Amino acid sequence: MSNPAFTWWRAPGVLSRLLADAVRGQFSSDHPGLDVPVPPWPDSFDFVDDLGADSLDRLALATAVSVHLQINRSGLDDALLARRRLGDWRDVAAQALTLYSDSFHVRSSGSQGAPRWHAHRLDVLVAEVEAVLALLPPGRGRIVSLVPAHHIYGFLFTILLPALLGCSVWEARAASPVSVAGRLMPGDVIVAHPHWWRLLAESGVPLPPAVGLTATAPCPPAVAQALRGAGLAELIEIYGASETAGIGWRSAGTGPFQLLPAWQPGEGGQLVAADGRRVDLPDHLAWQENGRFEVLGRKDGQVQVGGVNVDLAEVRRTILAVAGVRDVALRLAASGRLKAFIASDAPPADLRPALQAAVSATLPPPARPASWTFGPALPLTPAGKPSDWQEGA
């Protein structure tokens, strides 16, 4: 095929970035208490010596990578188990993609049940990227990546988009938002999640006329307004899910979303794809004319923390298992992190270490409350309904 997106893996460093993120994502999921280094990783990165993966870990890592890229279709998936360095896995994956590259698979977070793999046709994903590309102003520069490349938005906008543009990618997750801002150039396209954008907006640093793409959760209007006031040329918000990829877009913080060309509204809260597929959505939508819609909220009560779906029921179960905890309330704090109110008669000084140890041992960082408040009973309004609370011990 002549479209450059179909040979995206040939660009220098691109396949290594994707594989490193896929390996890190699987390993972090299997070992939630470990601090796994953020890519980029050198091609010499050894999964045993540098990551600490044992034989069972390597089996899980090879399986995840094989499914993401459908390496099993080429019969080369066993070659991953025979190797333990990132560069060697890159070579195996490149050989497999030369034979089969018509799809990409992503795993959902499990917000609507158990995590599942979802197949996406590459030509459909390319069409979405081309539709978003038409929204961007001319004079584009680098892609600045603040998201994992193996997630659907990372694959769309830090893998396929630069393949279409023929531009470089700066992997910037190891830098702070202020540091990234100081190195941005006019025309850069920054791909990040709303929590990162909020931190950048709060820093107050001036920005060049670059373009931002944001996804995974709503971007607050005040954040979008502050970023444009600081000099950002545009911030485009993409709405979608792992199951669907992108569904609609809007100028961040302003009005309803506009459906992307590949979708049409269906019955019963479903969407209909151009190929006839019908998909359920995790959110309630309110439809307007001409394919415009508003997002009313999730159907399952999940929340987004730093671009990651967090199951509040799982967090609640973990906290309630700690001795001395009678009840717990969870909410998003102004910081964008979770906060917890613990109903207990135990002294906070005794209970806090046990709570922090429990969540650190079993939950990924986004799901761990960043602040703890203690009292004999959960806060209620005068009418007896659950109430918000001031953070503090």
VOPAGU-2260 file (C-alpha; in pm, 1 decimal, decimal comma):
REM VOPAGU-2260
SITE   aa  ch    i         X         Y         Z
SITE  MET   A    0       0,0       0,0       0,0
SITE  SER   A    1     125,5     348,7     -80,4
SITE  ASN   A    2     -13,2     527,6     227,8
SITE  PRO   A    3     282,8     594,5     461,7
SITE  ALA   A    4      74,2     511,1     768,0
SITE  PHE   A    5      75,7     146,3     659,7
SITE  THR   A    6     452,0     136,0     708,5
SITE  TRP   A    7     455,2     339,6    1027,6
SITE  TRP   A    8     688,3      90,2    1195,3
SITE  ARG   A    9     973,4     177,4     955,5
SITE  ALA   A   10    1021,2     526,7    1102,0
SITE  PRO   A   11    1330,7     540,5    1326,7
SITE  GLY   A   12    1254,5     469,0    1689,7
SITE  VAL   A   13     876,1     444,3    1645,4
SITE  LEU   A   14     839,0      69,0    1691,1
SITE  SER   A   15    1074,6      67,8    1990,6
SITE  ARG   A   16     857,6     336,7    2154,8
SITE  LEU   A   17     541,3     136,4    2101,3
SITE  LEU   A   18     693,1    -187,0    2229,6
SITE  ALA   A   19     841,9     -20,0    2537,1
SITE  ASP   A   20     503,3     125,2    2629,6
SITE  ALA   A   21     326,5    -206,3    2572,8
SITE  VAL   A   22     580,7    -388,6    2790,3
SITE  ARG   A   23     564,7    -124,0    3062,3
SITE  GLY   A   24     184,4    -125,4    3060,5
SITE  GLN   A   25     161,3    -503,1    3100,1
SITE  PHE   A   26     435,4    -522,1    3364,1
SITE  SER   A   27     286,6    -234,7    3565,9
SITE  SER   A   28     -53,7    -403,6    3555,5
SITE  ASP   A   29      95,0    -727,4    3687,8
SITE  HIS   A   30     306,8    -548,6    3952,2
SITE  PRO   A   31     103,6    -246,2    4070,3
SITE  GLY   A   32     337,8    -163,0    4358,6
SITE  LEU   A   33     651,7    -128,9    4146,4
SITE  ASP   A   34     789,2     194,4    4003,4
SITE  VAL   A   35     858,6     100,5    3641,0
SITE  PRO   A   36    1080,9     341,0    3443,5
SITE  VAL   A   37     905,0     556,2    3186,1
SITE  PRO   A   38    1020,3     509,5    2823,8
SITE  PRO   A   39    1205,1     586,6    2606,8
SITE  TRP   A   40    1424,1     283,8    2668,8
SITE  PRO   A   41    1742,5     202,4    2475,3
SITE  ASP   A   42    1732,8     -94,3    2240,9
SITE  SER   A   43    1972,3    -265,8    2485,2
SITE  PHE   A   44    1705,1    -254,7    2759,5
SITE  ASP   A   45    1695,3    -605,4    2909,7
SITE  PHE   A   46    1360,3    -723,1    3042,0
SITE  VAL   A   47    1531,6    -948,4    3299,0
SITE  ASP   A   48    1823,1    -733,0    3415,9
SITE  ASP   A   49    1667,3    -386,1    3377,1
SITE  LEU   A   50    1300,5    -462,7    3444,9
SITE  GLY   A   51    1322,4    -761,1    3678,9
SITE  ALA   A   52    1090,9    -980,8    3471,2
SITE  ASP   A   53    1087,7   -1352,3    3551,1
SITE  SER   A   54     978,6   -1633,2    3317,2
SITE  LEU   A   55     608,5   -1583,1    3391,1
SITE  ASP   A   56     641,3   -1208,3    3337,2
SITE  ARG   A   57     813,5   -1262,1    3003,7
SITE  LEU   A   58     532,5   -1493,0    2893,2
SITE  ALA   A   59     274,4   -1224,6    2979,8
SITE  LEU   A   60     479,0    -951,4    2809,2
SITE  ALA   A   61     526,1   -1153,9    2491,3
SITE  THR   A   62     155,1   -1237,5    2481,5
SITE  ALA   A   63      51,7    -873,0    2518,1
SITE  VAL   A   64     289,8    -752,7    2247,3
SITE  SER   A   65     184,8   -1034,7    2015,8
SITE  VAL   A   66    -183,0    -943,0    2051,7
SITE  HIS   A   67    -124,1    -568,3    2009,9
SITE  LEU   A   68      52,1    -621,5    1676,4
SITE  GLN   A   69     -94,1    -962,3    1578,7
SITE  ILE   A   70     254,9   -1111,7    1562,6
SITE  ASN   A   71      99,1   -1457,2    1608,5
SITE  ARG   A   72     -47,9   -1432,1    1256,1
SITE  SER   A   73     304,1   -1450,0    1114,5
SITE  GLY   A   74     408,8   -1740,8    1337,6
SITE  LEU   A   75     684,8   -1529,2    1492,3
SITE  ASP   A   76     537,9   -1487,6    1840,9
SITE  ASP   A   77     754,8   -1764,3    1989,1
SITE  ALA   A   78    1062,9   -1569,5    1877,9
SITE  LEU   A   79     977,2   -1306,1    2138,8
SITE  LEU   A   80    1016,2   -1559,6    2420,9
SITE  ALA   A   81    1360,7   -1654,6    2291,5
SITE  ARG   A   82    1479,9   -1294,5    2326,7
SITE  ARG   A   83    1491,0   -1052,2    2619,8
SITE  ARG   A   84    1606,3    -715,1    2484,3
SITE  LEU   A   85    1390,9    -439,0    2342,7
SITE  GLY   A   86    1591,2    -410,0    2021,8
SITE  ASP   A   87    1552,6    -781,3    1950,9
SITE  TRP   A   88    1175,9    -760,0    2003,6
SITE  ARG   A   89    1169,3    -462,0    1768,3
SITE  ASP   A   90    1334,6    -670,8    1495,8
SITE  VAL   A   91    1086,2    -956,2    1542,6
SITE  ALA   A   92     789,6    -717,7    1537,2
SITE  ALA   A   93     917,3    -540,5    1225,6
SITE  GLN   A   94     947,8    -872,0    1043,4
SITE  ALA   A   95     594,3    -969,7    1148,1
SITE  LEU   A   96     448,1    -632,8    1045,7
SITE  THR   A   97     602,1    -669,4     702,0
SITE  LEU   A   98     372,2    -970,3     657,5
SITE  TYR   A   99      58,6    -854,1     844,1
SITE  SER   A  100      -9,9    -491,4     932,9
SITE  ASP   A  101    -378,2    -440,5     858,5
SITE  SER   A  102    -494,2    -407,5    1220,4
SITE  PHE   A  103    -395,8    -287,8    1565,4
SITE  HIS   A  104    -540,0    -420,7    1889,9
SITE  VAL   A  105    -584,7    -231,5    2216,2
SITE  ARG   A  106    -702,9    -349,8    2554,5
SITE  SER   A  107    -983,7    -170,6    2735,0
SITE  SER   A  108    -940,6     -64,9    3096,1
SITE  GLY   A  109   -1219,3    -288,8    3220,8
SITE  SER   A  110   -1453,3      -2,9    3302,7
SITE  GLN   A  111   -1741,3    -200,9    3148,2
SITE  GLY   A  112   -1649,7    -542,1    3282,9
SITE  ALA   A  113   -1331,5    -744,4    3249,9
SITE  PRO   A  114   -1058,0    -588,0    3032,9
SITE  ARG   A  115   -1093,6    -697,5    2672,6
SITE  TRP   A  116    -892,9    -672,6    2353,8
SITE  HIS   A  117   -1046,0    -468,3    2072,1
SITE  ALA   A  118    -940,1    -494,5    1709,0
SITE  HIS   A  119    -914,7    -183,7    1492,8
SITE  ARG   A  120    -864,7    -192,4    1117,3
SITE  LEU   A  121    -565,4      17,3    1026,8
SITE  ASP   A  122    -737,1     183,0     730,4
SITE  VAL   A  123   -1020,0     298,5     961,5
SITE  LEU   A  124    -770,2     442,3    1209,5
SITE  VAL   A  125    -584,3     619,6     930,1
SITE  ALA   A  126    -911,6     772,9     809,4
SITE  GLU   A  127    -972,6     907,5    1160,3
SITE  VAL   A  128    -625,2    1057,7    1179,3
SITE  GLU   A  129    -676,0    1221,6     841,0
SITE  ALA   A  130   -1005,5    1371,0     964,4
SITE  VAL   A  131    -832,3    1516,2    1271,4
SITE  LEU   A  132    -540,0    1631,4    1061,2
SITE  ALA   A  133    -779,4    1845,3     858,8
SITE  LEU   A  134    -867,8    2029,7    1180,8
SITE  LEU   A  135    -510,7    2130,9    1255,0
SITE  PRO   A  136    -372,6    2462,8    1129,8
SITE  PRO   A  137     -93,8    2463,6     868,7
SITE  GLY   A  138     271,3    2495,8     960,8
SITE  ARG   A  139     287,6    2189,5    1185,3
SITE  GLY   A  140     615,5    2083,3    1347,9
SITE  ARG   A  141     697,1    1795,4    1580,6
SITE  ILE   A  142     462,2    1563,8    1765,8
SITE  VAL   A  143     520,9    1605,5    2140,0
SITE  SER   A  144     404,3    1288,5    2313,3
SITE  LEU   A  145     281,9    1283,0    2673,9
SITE  VAL   A  146      76,7     961,7    2640,6
SITE  PRO   A  147     158,4     588,9    2608,7
SITE  ALA   A  148     192,5     482,0    2246,8
SITE  HIS   A  149      13,7     146,5    2295,3
SITE  HIS   A  150    -312,9     308,5    2405,1
SITE  ILE   A  151    -556,6     396,0    2128,7
SITE  TYR   A  152    -499,6     774,7    2140,3
SITE  GLY   A  153    -125,5     729,7    2162,4
SITE  PHE   A  154    -127,8     501,3    1860,7
SITE  LEU   A  155    -348,8     737,8    1661,9
SITE  PHE   A  156    -166,8    1061,6    1735,2
SITE  THR   A  157     191,7     971,0    1829,4
SITE  ILE   A  158     235,3     682,0    1584,0
SITE  LEU   A  159       2,7     722,3    1284,6
SITE  LEU   A  160     -17,0    1103,5    1281,4
SITE  PRO   A  161     360,4    1156,2    1253,9
SITE  ALA   A  162     369,2     881,4     990,1
SITE  LEU   A  163     121,2    1081,7     784,1
SITE  LEU   A  164     303,9    1410,7     844,8
SITE  GLY   A  165     653,1    1268,5     805,8
SITE  CYS   A  166     761,1    1455,8    1119,4
SITE  SER   A  167     962,8    1366,6    1428,7
SITE  VAL   A  168     826,2    1266,0    1771,1
SITE  TRP   A  169     957,2    1404,1    2098,6
SITE  GLU   A  170     880,3    1159,8    2381,6
SITE  ALA   A  171     844,3    1408,0    2668,4
SITE  ARG   A  172     685,2    1212,7    2955,0
SITE  ALA   A  173    1005,6    1220,5    3157,9
SITE  ALA   A  174     995,9    1603,5    3165,3
SITE  SER   A  175     775,0    1827,3    3378,1
SITE  PRO   A  176     503,5    2037,5    3209,9
SITE  VAL   A  177     703,7    2355,8    3275,1
SITE  SER   A  178    1015,4    2198,4    3123,8
SITE  VAL   A  179     819,2    2086,2    2818,5
SITE  ALA   A  180     672,0    2436,0    2778,3
SITE  GLY   A  181    1018,5    2588,6    2773,8
SITE  ARG   A  182    1122,7    2365,3    2484,0
SITE  LEU   A  183     811,4    2392,8    2268,4
SITE  MET   A  184     828,1    2553,0    1926,1
SITE  PRO   A  185     560,7    2716,1    1709,7
SITE  GLY   A  186     369,5    2453,1    1516,1
SITE  ASP   A  187     436,6    2165,7    1756,8
SITE  VAL   A  188     142,7    1928,5    1809,8
SITE  ILE   A  189     123,4    1828,4    2177,2
SITE  VAL   A  190     -66,5    1508,6    2259,4
SITE  ALA   A  191    -158,3    1490,2    2629,4
SITE  HIS   A  192    -439,8    1411,1    2871,8
SITE  PRO   A  193    -644,5    1668,8    3068,6
SITE  HIS   A  194    -452,3    1626,7    3395,1
SITE  TRP   A  195    -128,4    1722,1    3219,3
SITE  TRP   A  196    -296,7    2018,1    3052,6
SITE  ARG   A  197    -431,1    2134,3    3388,9
SITE  LEU   A  198     -82,9    2129,3    3543,0
SITE  LEU   A  199      53,1    2325,8    3247,6
SITE  ALA   A  200    -228,6    2581,7    3273,6
SITE  GLU   A  201    -169,8    2627,7    3647,9
SITE  SER   A  202     201,1    2694,1    3590,1
SITE  GLY   A  203     116,3    3017,8    3409,8
SITE  VAL   A  204     418,4    2990,9    3178,5
SITE  PRO   A  205     389,4    3148,4    2831,4
SITE  LEU   A  206     336,1    2912,9    2539,8
SITE  PRO   A  207     424,7    2938,0    2170,6
SITE  PRO   A  208     149,4    2912,8    1905,7
SITE  ALA   A  209     149,4    2532,9    1919,2
SITE  VAL   A  210    -153,7    2301,8    1887,8
SITE  GLY   A  211    -278,2    2061,8    2154,9
SITE  LEU   A  212    -473,9    1738,6    2132,4
SITE  THR   A  213    -643,4    1611,4    2447,2
SITE  ALA   A  214    -845,6    1297,3    2513,6
SITE  THR   A  215    -944,1    1033,5    2774,5
SITE  ALA   A  216   -1157,5    1274,0    2987,0
SITE  PRO   A  217   -1332,4    1612,0    2959,6
SITE  CYS   A  218   -1102,7    1913,5    2954,4
SITE  PRO   A  219   -1241,3    2182,4    3193,2
SITE  PRO   A  220   -1327,9    2506,1    3009,5
SITE  ALA   A  221   -1114,8    2710,3    3251,9
SITE  VAL   A  222    -809,6    2500,5    3164,7
SITE  ALA   A  223    -863,0    2541,6    2789,7
SITE  GLN   A  224    -918,4    2916,5    2831,5
SITE  ALA   A  225    -602,0    2956,8    3040,2
SITE  LEU   A  226    -393,0    2767,8    2785,9
SITE  ARG   A  227    -516,9    2979,9    2496,8
SITE  GLY   A  228    -454,9    3289,9    2705,6
SITE  ALA   A  229     -97,0    3174,0    2757,6
SITE  GLY   A  230     -40,5    3154,7    2381,8
SITE  LEU   A  231    -151,6    2808,1    2271,7
SITE  ALA   A  232    -296,6    2837,6    1921,2
SITE  GLU   A  233    -565,8    2570,5    1967,2
SITE  LEU   A  234    -661,9    2281,5    2191,3
SITE  ILE   A  235    -871,2    2010,5    2024,6
SITE  GLU   A  236   -1055,7    1762,0    2242,6
SITE  ILE   A  237   -1123,8    1411,4    2111,8
SITE  TYR   A  238   -1403,9    1199,5    2256,0
SITE  GLY   A  239   -1401,3     822,6    2220,8
SITE  ALA   A  240   -1302,7     495,3    2386,9
SITE  SER   A  241   -1066,7     199,9    2349,1
SITE  GLU   A  242   -1350,8       6,6    2186,0
SITE  THR   A  243   -1424,6     271,5    1923,2
SITE  ALA   A  244   -1117,7     495,2    1886,8
SITE  GLY   A  245   -1219,7     856,8    1825,8
SITE  ILE   A  246   -1589,7     935,7    1789,5
SITE  GLY   A  247   -1614,8    1314,4    1795,6
SITE  TRP   A  248   -1418,8    1634,2    1845,6
SITE  ARG   A  249   -1457,5    1991,7    1962,9
SITE  SER   A  250   -1249,8    2295,5    2038,2
SITE  ALA   A  251   -1170,4    2210,7    2401,0
SITE  GLY   A  252   -1403,1    2354,5    2659,5
SITE  THR   A  253   -1653,8    2499,1    2412,1
SITE  GLY   A  254   -1994,1    2357,9    2320,9
SITE  PRO   A  255   -2094,9    2014,1    2193,9
SITE  PHE   A  256   -1883,3    1756,9    2014,9
SITE  GLN   A  257   -1906,7    1696,7    1640,6
SITE  LEU   A  258   -1919,9    1335,9    1518,1
SITE  LEU   A  259   -1624,4    1225,9    1309,7
SITE  PRO   A  260   -1719,1    1112,6     956,2
SITE  ALA   A  261   -1696,8     738,0    1029,5
SITE  TRP   A  262   -1988,0     737,4    1277,2
SITE  GLN   A  263   -2363,4     786,4    1288,8
SITE  PRO   A  264   -2596,3     785,2    1592,5
SITE  GLY   A  265   -2792,7     463,2    1637,9
SITE  GLU   A  266   -3077,4     347,6    1857,7
SITE  GLY   A  267   -3063,0     268,3    2228,0
SITE  GLY   A  268   -2752,7     475,5    2293,6
SITE  GLN   A  269   -2546,6     291,9    2033,0
SITE  LEU   A  270   -2328,3     425,8    1753,3
SITE  VAL   A  271   -2314,4     284,8    1401,5
SITE  ALA   A  272   -1980,0     267,1    1224,1
SITE  ALA   A  273   -1929,8     313,0     850,9
SITE  ASP   A  274   -1883,0     -63,9     813,9
SITE  GLY   A  275   -2217,4    -134,1     989,0
SITE  ARG   A  276   -2081,2    -224,0    1331,7
SITE  ARG   A  277   -2296,3    -120,5    1627,8
SITE  VAL   A  278   -2116,9     -32,8    1949,2
SITE  ASP   A  279   -2224,8      58,6    2301,0
SITE  LEU   A  280   -2069,6     361,2    2468,0
SITE  PRO   A  281   -1955,1     402,2    2829,2
SITE  ASP   A  282   -2128,2     742,3    2851,2
SITE  HIS   A  283   -2476,2     886,8    2819,4
SITE  LEU   A  284   -2496,8    1121,7    2518,9
SITE  ALA   A  285   -2746,5    1396,0    2438,6
SITE  TRP   A  286   -2788,0    1432,5    2061,1
SITE  GLN   A  287   -2841,7    1756,8    1873,6
SITE  GLU   A  288   -2878,5    1832,1    1504,8
SITE  ASN   A  289   -2616,3    1756,7    1239,2
SITE  GLY   A  290   -2428,3    1493,6    1437,2
SITE  ARG   A  291   -2351,3    1712,2    1736,2
SITE  PHE   A  292   -2373,8    1576,3    2090,4
SITE  GLU   A  293   -2298,6    1646,1    2454,5
SITE  VAL   A  294   -2152,5    1395,0    2699,9
SITE  LEU   A  295   -2369,9    1367,7    3011,3
SITE  GLY   A  296   -2156,8    1132,3    3219,4
SITE  ARG   A  297   -2047,4     772,5    3247,5
SITE  LYS   A  298   -2293,6     489,0    3278,6
SITE  ASP   A  299   -2074,8     294,5    3522,2
SITE  GLY   A  300   -1961,3     560,9    3770,5
SITE  GLN   A  301   -1595,6     537,2    3668,8
SITE  VAL   A  302   -1373,2     842,8    3706,0
SITE  GLN   A  303   -1066,7     955,8    3515,3
SITE  VAL   A  304    -744,2    1028,4    3703,2
SITE  GLY   A  305    -449,6    1139,9    3494,4
SITE  GLY   A  306    -601,1     993,5    3179,5
SITE  VAL   A  307    -664,2     652,8    3341,5
SITE  ASN   A  308   -1004,5     497,7    3418,4
SITE  VAL   A  309   -1031,6     427,0    3791,8
SITE  ASP   A  310   -1287,0     182,9    3930,4
SITE  LEU   A  311   -1408,2     344,0    4252,4
SITE  ALA   A  312   -1565,8      17,4    4364,8
SITE  GLU   A  313   -1225,7    -152,0    4355,7
SITE  VAL   A  314   -1065,3     133,4    4550,5
SITE  ARG   A  315   -1346,1     116,8    4803,2
SITE  ARG   A  316   -1304,5    -261,1    4850,2
SITE  THR   A  317    -931,5    -220,1    4907,1
SITE  ILE   A  318    -981,4      47,0    5172,6
SITE  LEU   A  319   -1266,6    -132,5    5352,0
SITE  ALA   A  320   -1042,2    -438,5    5393,2
SITE  VAL   A  321    -810,0    -239,9    5623,1
SITE  ALA   A  322    -876,0    -312,5    5989,0
SITE  GLY   A  323   -1041,5     -23,7    6169,3
SITE  VAL   A  324   -1215,2     125,7    5863,5
SITE  ARG   A  325   -1593,2     143,4    5909,7
SITE  ASP   A  326   -1682,3     322,8    5585,0
SITE  VAL   A  327   -1521,0     528,6    5310,6
SITE  ALA   A  328   -1621,8     802,0    5065,7
SITE  LEU   A  329   -1422,4     878,7    4751,2
SITE  ARG   A  330   -1426,8    1187,4    4530,3
SITE  LEU   A  331   -1209,6    1371,0    4282,1
SITE  ALA   A  332   -1020,7    1655,0    4448,5
SITE  ALA   A  333    -948,7    1990,6    4287,7
SITE  SER   A  334    -602,4    1856,9    4204,6
SITE  GLY   A  335    -755,7    1592,2    3977,2
SITE  ARG   A  336    -645,1    1313,2    4213,4
SITE  LEU   A  337    -866,9    1099,5    4435,7
SITE  LYS   A  338    -938,1    1201,8    4792,9
SITE  ALA   A  339   -1079,1     972,8    5063,5
SITE  PHE   A  340   -1283,7    1030,9    5378,1
SITE  ILE   A  341   -1242,8     747,1    5627,0
SITE  ALA   A  342   -1507,6     679,6    5888,0
SITE  SER   A  343   -1327,5     523,3    6183,7
SITE  ASP   A  344   -1272,2     551,7    6557,2
SITE  ALA   A  345    -903,6     460,4    6520,3
SITE  PRO   A  346    -644,7     739,1    6559,2
SITE  PRO   A  347    -550,6     876,4    6211,7
SITE  ALA   A  348    -180,5     846,0    6296,6
SITE  ASP   A  349    -225,9     471,0    6337,6
SITE  LEU   A  350    -463,4     417,4    6045,3
SITE  ARG   A  351    -297,1     628,3    5776,2
SITE  PRO   A  352      16,2     406,6    5730,7
SITE  ALA   A  353    -199,2      94,4    5699,1
SITE  LEU   A  354    -420,9     261,5    5436,8
SITE  GLN   A  355    -126,0     385,8    5236,0
SITE  ALA   A  356      38,2      42,8    5247,2
SITE  ALA   A  357    -282,7    -128,3    5133,5
SITE  VAL   A  358    -344,8      93,8    4831,8
SITE  SER   A  359      23,6      95,9    4732,8
SITE  ALA   A  360      35,4    -283,0    4735,3
SITE  THR   A  361    -277,5    -344,2    4528,2
SITE  LEU   A  362    -373,0     -35,0    4325,0
SITE  PRO   A  363    -199,1     151,9    4041,5
SITE  PRO   A  364     -89,7     510,1    4122,1
SITE  PRO   A  365    -394,3     686,3    3968,4
SITE  ALA   A  366    -626,8     480,9    4190,9
SITE  ARG   A  367    -445,8     565,7    4517,0
SITE  PRO   A  368    -603,2     853,8    4712,3
SITE  ALA   A  369    -368,1    1150,5    4734,8
SITE  SER   A  370    -527,2    1281,4    5055,1
SITE  TRP   A  371    -695,4    1122,8    5355,6
SITE  THR   A  372    -953,2    1281,2    5585,0
SITE  PHE   A  373   -1075,4    1106,4    5901,3
SITE  GLY   A  374   -1386,8    1130,0    6114,5
SITE  PRO   A  375   -1633,0     919,2    6311,7
SITE  ALA   A  376   -1888,5     920,8    6026,1
SITE  LEU   A  377   -1903,7    1012,2    5658,4
SITE  PRO   A  378   -2001,7    1375,0    5588,6
SITE  LEU   A  379   -2367,6    1438,8    5508,7
SITE  THR   A  380   -2574,9    1739,2    5405,8
SITE  PRO   A  381   -2851,3    1863,9    5638,6
SITE  ALA   A  382   -3088,3    1659,5    5422,6
SITE  GLY   A  383   -2887,7    1344,4    5496,8
SITE  LYS   A  384   -2729,2    1306,4    5153,0
SITE  PRO   A  385   -2354,2    1243,9    5094,7
SITE  SER   A  386   -2157,9    1569,1    5116,9
SITE  ASP   A  387   -1822,4    1693,0    5001,1
SITE  TRP   A  388   -1553,3    1769,8    5258,8
SITE  GLN   A  389   -1246,9    1984,0    5317,8
SITE  GLU   A  390    -926,3    1785,8    5277,3
SITE  GLY   A  391    -720,0    1737,4    5590,3
SITE  ALA   A  392    -638,4    1500,3    5873,3
